[in-house]
Amino acid sequence: MTPATFSLPSQSMQGVVGIALAALIAGSWLGIHAYAMFVFELNWQTLPLALGMGVVQCWLSVGVFIVCHDAMHGTLVPSKPKVGSAIATVLLFLYAGFGWKALRDAHHTHHRLAGHVGDPDFDEGNPDNFLRWYWTFFKRYFGWQSLVFVHAVVGVYWLIIGIPMVQIVLLYGAPALLSSLQLFYFGTFRPHAHREKEPFADHHNARSDRFGAFVSLATCFHFGYHLEHHRRPDVPWWALPAARKAGVGDAPVGERAAI
């Protein structure tokens, strides 16, 4: 398969796959959260299980955001974009009280201005500094609405339901915060950081990881295939390995937009 002939399944099939994977990811995420908060009892004997759940929950949190990211591009349910928007609206709110329209508009601005002044995902003052860029990124997206939401959830869990604070931090707060770091590092910093010895291929100012499919899935649900995503934003996350294999990220400029 060549970049010029790479194509996607029908929109109906994309919708079936997208909804099925979204249900699996979000359902697992919500199920683990419910168990961790309302059933699980944290003690020294159950601590290893708690740590394992926290790691899985961090990874699933990344997946939830990637599902919402597909909805931003209309690729979650291509034939019914309003369904995708509705799903993403609910998931983003549950994730950290985020507003769907604000994040969607910011992400489309990122695609228009990738790596340039005005890109909300880029820190032009620190284009190669992970910590400073992450802090800028965090402040831009984690606003008052998210602060109110998270504090309200923690307050209800701790003061009303009586869940121990250490359990809330370990199984709710830490996975959420660490997932933001994981998303930022693999989905924003690594693809868009300026490196003198690794110039960008084109105006998208993005590069892709050389990870195999398994590692790519484990790190960021294939979002590390970032140049492929910028060149073909119509490709859902689960089809990015096929786009990479087809050479979408390596294609000459004249071939990269072929659908």
C-alpha positions as CSV (number, residue, x, y, z in Angstrom):
1,M,0.0,0.0,0.0
2,T,1.3,3.5,-0.8
3,P,0.4,6.8,0.8
4,A,-1.6,7.7,-2.3
5,T,-3.8,4.6,-2.0
6,F,-4.2,4.5,1.8
7,S,-7.9,4.6,2.6
8,L,-10.2,4.0,5.6
9,P,-13.1,1.7,6.1
10,S,-16.6,2.9,5.4
11,Q,-18.0,5.6,7.7
12,S,-20.5,3.1,9.1
13,M,-17.7,0.6,9.9
14,Q,-15.6,3.4,11.5
15,G,-18.5,4.3,13.6
16,V,-19.0,0.7,14.8
17,V,-15.3,0.3,15.7
18,G,-15.1,3.8,17.2
19,I,-18.2,3.3,19.5
20,A,-17.1,-0.2,20.5
21,L,-13.6,0.9,21.5
22,A,-14.9,4.0,23.2
23,A,-17.3,1.9,25.2
24,L,-14.5,-0.5,26.2
25,I,-12.1,2.3,27.2
26,A,-14.6,4.6,28.9
27,G,-16.6,1.7,30.5
28,S,-13.4,0.2,32.0
29,W,-12.3,3.6,33.2
30,L,-15.6,4.3,34.9
31,G,-15.9,0.8,36.2
32,I,-12.5,0.9,37.9
33,H,-13.2,4.3,39.3
34,A,-16.5,3.1,40.8
35,Y,-14.8,0.0,42.3
36,A,-11.8,2.0,43.6
37,M,-14.0,4.6,45.3
38,F,-17.0,2.7,46.5
39,V,-16.0,-1.0,47.0
40,F,-12.2,-1.3,47.3
41,E,-10.7,-1.1,50.8
42,L,-7.2,0.3,50.9
43,N,-4.7,-1.3,53.4
44,W,-1.2,-2.6,53.4
45,Q,-2.3,-6.0,52.0
46,T,-4.3,-4.4,49.1
47,L,-1.7,-1.7,48.3
48,P,-0.1,-3.7,45.4
49,L,-3.5,-4.0,43.8
50,A,-4.2,-0.4,44.4
51,L,-1.0,0.6,42.6
52,G,-1.8,-1.7,39.7
53,M,-5.3,-0.1,39.4
54,G,-3.8,3.3,39.5
55,V,-1.4,2.5,36.6
56,V,-4.3,1.0,34.5
57,Q,-6.5,4.0,35.4
58,C,-3.8,6.4,34.3
59,W,-3.6,4.6,30.9
60,L,-7.3,4.4,30.5
61,S,-7.6,8.2,31.3
62,V,-5.3,8.8,28.4
63,G,-7.5,6.6,26.2
64,V,-10.6,8.5,27.3
65,F,-9.0,11.8,26.1
66,I,-7.9,10.2,22.8
67,V,-11.5,9.1,22.2
68,C,-12.6,12.7,22.8
69,H,-9.9,13.8,20.5
70,D,-11.3,11.7,17.7
71,A,-14.7,13.3,18.3
72,M,-13.0,16.7,17.9
73,H,-12.1,15.6,14.3
74,G,-15.4,14.0,13.7
75,T,-13.8,10.6,13.4
76,L,-15.4,8.9,16.4
77,V,-18.7,8.4,14.6
78,P,-18.1,10.0,11.2
79,S,-21.7,9.5,9.9
80,K,-23.1,11.1,13.1
81,P,-20.7,13.7,14.4
82,K,-23.3,15.0,16.9
83,V,-23.2,11.6,18.6
84,G,-19.5,11.8,18.9
85,S,-19.7,15.3,20.3
86,A,-22.3,14.2,22.9
87,I,-20.1,11.3,24.0
88,A,-17.0,13.6,24.2
89,T,-19.0,16.3,26.1
90,V,-19.9,13.8,28.9
91,L,-16.4,12.2,29.0
92,L,-14.5,15.4,29.1
93,F,-16.7,16.7,31.9
94,L,-16.2,13.5,33.9
95,Y,-12.4,13.6,33.2
96,A,-11.8,16.9,34.9
97,G,-14.8,19.2,34.4
98,F,-13.5,20.3,30.9
99,G,-15.8,22.1,28.5
100,W,-16.2,20.3,25.1
101,K,-16.4,23.4,22.9
102,A,-13.5,25.2,24.4
103,L,-11.2,22.2,24.0
104,R,-12.4,21.4,20.5
105,D,-11.9,24.9,19.3
106,A,-8.4,25.1,21.0
107,H,-7.4,21.8,19.3
108,H,-8.5,23.0,15.9
109,T,-6.4,26.1,16.5
110,H,-3.5,23.9,17.3
111,H,-3.8,22.2,13.9
112,R,-4.0,25.5,12.1
113,L,-1.0,27.0,13.9
114,A,1.0,23.9,15.0
115,G,4.3,25.0,16.6
116,H,3.7,28.7,15.9
117,V,2.7,31.7,17.9
118,G,-1.0,31.4,18.8
119,D,-0.9,27.6,19.0
120,P,-2.5,26.9,22.4
121,D,-0.6,23.7,22.8
122,F,2.8,25.3,22.1
123,D,5.0,27.4,24.4
124,E,7.0,29.6,22.0
125,G,9.1,30.8,24.9
126,N,10.2,27.3,25.9
127,P,10.1,25.2,22.7
128,D,12.5,22.6,24.1
129,N,11.9,22.8,27.9
130,F,9.6,20.0,29.1
131,L,8.7,21.3,32.6
132,R,8.1,25.0,31.7
133,W,6.1,24.0,28.6
134,Y,4.0,21.6,30.7
135,W,3.3,24.3,33.2
136,T,2.2,26.6,30.5
137,F,0.1,23.9,29.0
138,F,-1.5,23.0,32.4
139,K,-2.4,26.6,33.2
140,R,-4.0,27.1,29.8
141,Y,-6.3,24.1,30.1
142,F,-6.9,23.5,33.8
143,G,-9.0,26.6,34.6
144,W,-11.5,27.5,37.3
145,Q,-14.2,25.1,36.0
146,S,-11.8,22.2,36.4
147,L,-10.7,23.4,39.8
148,V,-14.3,23.7,41.0
149,F,-15.2,20.3,39.6
150,V,-12.2,18.4,41.1
151,H,-12.6,20.0,44.5
152,A,-16.3,19.3,44.5
153,V,-15.7,15.6,43.7
154,V,-13.0,15.3,46.3
155,G,-15.1,17.1,48.9
156,V,-18.1,14.8,48.3
157,Y,-15.9,11.6,48.4
158,W,-14.0,12.6,51.5
159,L,-16.4,14.7,53.6
160,I,-19.7,13.1,52.7
161,I,-19.1,9.5,51.7
162,G,-16.1,9.1,54.0
163,I,-13.5,7.7,51.5
164,P,-10.0,8.0,53.0
165,M,-8.0,10.9,51.5
166,V,-5.1,8.7,50.7
167,Q,-7.4,6.4,48.7
168,I,-8.8,9.4,46.8
169,V,-5.3,10.7,46.0
170,L,-3.9,7.3,45.0
171,L,-6.8,6.1,42.8
172,Y,-8.4,9.3,41.6
173,G,-6.0,12.3,41.8
174,A,-2.7,10.6,40.9
175,P,-4.0,8.8,37.8
176,A,-5.7,11.9,36.5
177,L,-2.6,14.1,37.0
178,L,-0.2,11.5,35.7
179,S,-2.3,10.9,32.6
180,S,-2.1,14.6,31.8
181,L,1.7,14.3,32.0
182,Q,1.6,11.2,29.8
183,L,-0.6,12.9,27.2
184,F,1.5,16.0,27.2
185,Y,4.9,14.2,26.9
186,F,3.9,11.6,24.2
187,G,1.2,13.6,22.4
188,T,2.5,17.2,22.6
189,F,6.1,17.6,23.7
190,R,7.9,14.8,21.9
191,P,6.1,15.5,18.6
192,H,6.4,19.3,18.6
193,A,9.5,20.1,20.7
194,H,12.2,22.0,18.7
195,R,15.4,20.0,18.3
196,E,18.3,21.3,16.2
197,K,19.4,17.8,15.2
198,E,15.9,16.6,14.3
199,P,14.2,19.2,12.0
200,F,10.5,19.0,11.1
201,A,9.5,17.4,7.8
202,D,7.0,20.1,6.9
203,H,4.8,23.0,8.1
204,H,2.9,20.7,10.6
205,N,6.0,21.1,12.9
206,A,5.4,17.5,14.0
207,R,7.3,14.3,14.1
208,S,6.4,10.7,14.9
209,D,7.8,8.2,17.3
210,R,9.5,5.1,15.9
211,F,7.7,2.8,18.4
212,G,6.1,-0.4,17.3
213,A,2.3,-0.7,17.5
214,F,2.3,-2.3,21.0
215,V,4.5,0.4,22.6
216,S,2.6,3.1,20.7
217,L,-0.6,1.8,22.1
218,A,0.8,1.6,25.6
219,T,2.3,5.1,25.6
220,C,-0.5,7.2,24.1
221,F,-3.0,5.2,22.1
222,H,-1.0,5.7,18.9
223,F,-1.0,9.5,19.3
224,G,2.8,9.3,19.1
225,Y,2.3,8.7,15.3
226,H,1.8,12.5,15.3
227,L,2.9,13.5,11.8
228,E,0.5,11.0,10.4
229,H,-2.2,12.5,12.5
230,H,-1.5,16.1,11.4
231,R,-1.3,15.1,7.7
232,R,-4.4,12.9,8.0
233,P,-6.6,14.2,10.8
234,D,-9.5,12.1,9.3
235,V,-7.8,8.9,10.5
236,P,-9.1,7.7,13.9
237,W,-6.6,6.7,16.6
238,W,-7.0,3.0,16.0
239,A,-6.1,3.3,12.3
240,L,-3.0,5.3,12.8
241,P,-0.7,2.3,12.7
242,A,-2.0,1.4,9.3
243,A,-1.5,5.0,8.2
244,R,2.1,4.8,9.4
245,K,2.7,1.5,7.7
246,A,1.4,3.0,4.5
247,G,4.0,5.7,4.7
248,V,1.7,8.7,5.3
249,G,4.3,10.2,7.6
250,D,7.0,9.6,5.1
251,A,5.1,10.6,1.9
252,P,6.2,13.5,-0.3
253,V,4.3,16.7,0.3
254,G,2.2,16.1,-2.9
255,E,1.0,12.7,-1.6
256,R,0.3,13.3,2.0
257,A,-3.3,14.5,1.8
258,A,-4.6,11.6,-0.4
259,I,-7.7,10.0,1.1
